Amino acid sequence: MKNAHERFGKLLYRRQTEKTATNLRVFLDAFVGDERGKAHLVSVVGGDVEIGALAAAFANGDSFTVMGPYGDESIVSLGENSGSAVWSRYW
């Protein structure tokens, strides 16, 4: 498939505390969510550091921004009890 990378969206995560600021941007392979800002499935491509930080953010129920391949944006969250749903796979 030509230009397969253009199918990817982006997931942006921003968190700022008193002493630190975290800004992550990873490629979004698949996303399933509803219109109320609830994410059901998030599949991203990233390195160990990015995946670890996102797993912690998902477990905390933090919000993040998903951008589709055509520029549409939504602010979503996996919800309160999403810590057990985080799974990563390494190749």
ZILIN-V642975 format. One record per residue. OMEGA is omega in whole degrees, 0 to 359 (none if undefined). D_FIRST is the distance of its C-alpha to the first C-alpha in Angstrom with 2 decimals. Layout:
# ZILIN-V642975
[[OMEGA	D_FIRST] [OMEGA	D_FIRST]]
This chain:
# ZILIN-V642975
[[178	0.00] [175	3.79] [180	6.53] [180	5.87] [180	9.55] [177	10.70] [183	10.67] [169	13.38] [178	16.96] [173	19.99] [180	23.07] [178	26.25] [179	29.45] [176	32.73] [180	36.08] [175	39.24] [182	42.47] [186	45.74] [185	44.88] [174	41.10] [179	37.97] [176	34.54] [179	31.38] [174	28.00] [179	24.52] [177	21.55] [181	17.97] [182	17.97] [181	15.39] [179	17.37] [174	20.69] [180	23.22] [178	26.44] [186	29.12] [181	30.76] [178	33.68] [179	31.79] [177	31.45] [179	28.27] [179	27.73] [177	24.54] [178	22.97] [184	20.13] [176	19.78] [180	18.57] [179	21.49] [182	24.15] [183	27.35] [181	29.42] [181	27.16] [178	26.65] [179	30.41] [178	31.39] [177	29.20] [177	30.61] [179	34.07] [178	33.30] [180	31.99] [178	35.10] [182	37.33] [180	35.87] [177	34.98] [176	32.99] [182	29.70] [174	27.52] [178	24.01] [178	21.96] [181	19.08] [180	16.08] [173	18.26] [178	21.39] [185	23.35] [174	25.56] [173	27.66] [187	30.20] [177	30.16] [176	31.74] [178	31.44] [187	35.20] [187	38.27] [184	37.73] [183	34.18] [181	35.18] [183	34.83] [183	31.32] [181	29.77] [178	27.77] [181	25.67] [180	23.70] [177	23.36] [none	21.21]]
